[in-house]
Amino acid sequence: MQPSNLPGAGELNRRIVIRLRADVPNAAFGLDQTASTVRVVYAKYEPIHGLALRAGMQTGEEATDLFFVRHAEGTRPQDLTADHIIDFNGRRYRIMDSIDIGGAGRFTRITTKDLGAI
């Protein structure tokens, strides 16, 4: 029996790209942002609404969306940092937090903030 907060069969139906951001020096003595692909995976996408969104406004950082992915190398909570971003459906999301759902080692929930169109 599967806990109700785990994604069900067929719910991992959105293709996302997890990227690692890095700043590299350019010829003008400045920095350019680059993003290298870490993993391309299927995820469950869920926007955050209501009370959870308003609670984030008190801290100045408001999470806007959740992604649920299978627990694997590159998608485990210890693999994902604030330097990672997600590209999904023509938009870019900054990873704010990630957790192992229920400590089961099966799925990772990734909390993100929408950065806008790519």
PLY file of the C-alpha trace (Angstrom):
ply
format ascii 1.0
element vertex 118
property float x
property float y
property float z
element edge 117
property int vertex1
property int vertex2
end_header
0.00 0.00 0.00
1.34 3.40 -1.01
1.17 6.47 1.29
-1.16 9.13 -0.12
1.57 11.76 -0.48
3.62 9.67 -2.93
3.01 10.09 -6.67
0.73 7.41 -8.07
1.02 5.36 -11.22
1.06 7.59 -14.29
1.55 10.87 -12.38
5.22 11.27 -13.35
4.19 12.52 -16.78
6.02 15.86 -17.18
9.49 15.93 -18.71
11.87 18.28 -16.85
15.53 19.16 -17.25
17.60 19.58 -14.09
20.58 21.86 -14.71
23.54 23.09 -12.65
24.19 26.84 -12.84
27.74 28.17 -12.87
29.32 31.59 -13.34
32.25 31.65 -15.77
34.57 34.59 -16.50
34.15 36.33 -19.84
36.48 38.47 -22.00
35.05 41.72 -20.56
36.22 40.71 -17.05
32.66 39.97 -16.04
30.75 36.77 -15.45
28.44 34.81 -17.72
25.92 32.33 -16.35
25.98 28.86 -17.84
23.71 25.90 -17.12
24.86 22.35 -17.80
22.34 19.52 -17.95
22.51 17.13 -14.98
19.48 14.92 -15.65
16.40 14.75 -17.86
13.62 13.05 -15.89
9.88 12.67 -15.70
8.15 14.43 -12.82
4.80 15.21 -11.27
4.19 18.98 -11.39
2.10 20.77 -8.76
1.68 24.55 -8.36
1.52 25.90 -4.79
-1.66 27.80 -3.93
-3.26 29.61 -1.04
-1.95 29.45 2.49
1.40 27.85 1.61
2.13 30.67 -0.84
1.16 33.39 1.64
3.31 31.78 4.37
6.35 32.07 2.11
5.69 35.78 1.57
6.53 36.45 5.21
10.13 35.34 4.64
10.61 37.15 1.34
11.14 33.86 -0.50
7.99 32.48 -1.97
7.92 28.97 -3.34
5.65 28.73 -6.36
5.81 25.14 -7.59
6.58 21.56 -6.53
8.11 18.79 -8.62
8.10 15.12 -7.58
10.74 12.85 -9.17
11.97 9.31 -8.68
14.82 8.99 -6.19
18.00 8.33 -8.24
21.53 9.66 -8.57
21.23 13.33 -9.50
17.71 13.65 -8.06
18.32 12.74 -4.41
17.94 15.60 -1.89
21.68 15.57 -1.17
22.40 15.99 -4.92
20.22 19.10 -5.39
21.46 22.51 -4.23
20.49 26.16 -4.64
22.82 26.18 -7.68
20.45 23.85 -9.53
17.58 24.97 -11.74
14.74 23.18 -13.49
13.59 23.92 -17.03
9.97 22.91 -17.63
7.40 23.95 -20.20
9.39 26.99 -21.41
9.97 28.33 -17.89
12.90 28.23 -15.49
12.61 27.40 -11.77
15.21 27.87 -9.01
15.44 24.98 -6.56
14.83 26.18 -3.02
14.58 22.88 -1.15
14.28 19.14 -1.69
13.24 16.30 0.59
12.91 12.53 0.51
9.15 12.00 0.77
8.40 9.93 3.86
12.05 8.84 4.18
11.28 5.92 1.89
14.06 6.56 -0.65
11.57 6.32 -3.51
10.63 9.89 -4.43
12.13 13.37 -4.00
9.92 16.45 -3.64
11.59 19.57 -5.05
10.33 23.00 -3.94
11.00 25.73 -6.52
10.51 29.39 -7.33
9.41 30.42 -10.83
12.08 32.65 -12.42
10.10 33.30 -15.60
10.34 32.38 -19.26
13.56 30.94 -20.64
0 1
1 2
2 3
3 4
4 5
5 6
6 7
7 8
8 9
9 10
10 11
11 12
12 13
13 14
14 15
15 16
16 17
17 18
18 19
19 20
20 21
21 22
22 23
23 24
24 25
25 26
26 27
27 28
28 29
29 30
30 31
31 32
32 33
33 34
34 35
35 36
36 37
37 38
38 39
39 40
40 41
41 42
42 43
43 44
44 45
45 46
46 47
47 48
48 49
49 50
50 51
51 52
52 53
53 54
54 55
55 56
56 57
57 58
58 59
59 60
60 61
61 62
62 63
63 64
64 65
65 66
66 67
67 68
68 69
69 70
70 71
71 72
72 73
73 74
74 75
75 76
76 77
77 78
78 79
79 80
80 81
81 82
82 83
83 84
84 85
85 86
86 87
87 88
88 89
89 90
90 91
91 92
92 93
93 94
94 95
95 96
96 97
97 98
98 99
99 100
100 101
101 102
102 103
103 104
104 105
105 106
106 107
107 108
108 109
109 110
110 111
111 112
112 113
113 114
114 115
115 116
116 117
